[in-house]
Amino acid sequence: MSERKQAKNRMHLDINVGDGRPAEHPAIDAEVERLVGLGATVTRKHDGSFGPWPEYHYVMADPEGNEFCVQ
């Protein structure tokens, strides 16, 4: 049985898939699939907006439960 997360991460990582520009959705999805293959899990997917700006990212967790975002 896996243990529940008991404390916040000391640091939060945002992994940017693109080369400085916002990445296309298929590129983000492909990176998420690669990370899942390495043992990460998807916690949630955000496909909406932050105010007037489009927002597309995944919140993921490594095998130890540390969260990070892929965008």
ABEGO torsion letter per residue (X at the ends): XBBBBABBBABBBBBBABAGBBBBAAAAAAAAAAAAAAGBBBABBBBBBBEABBBBBBBBBBAAGBBBBBX
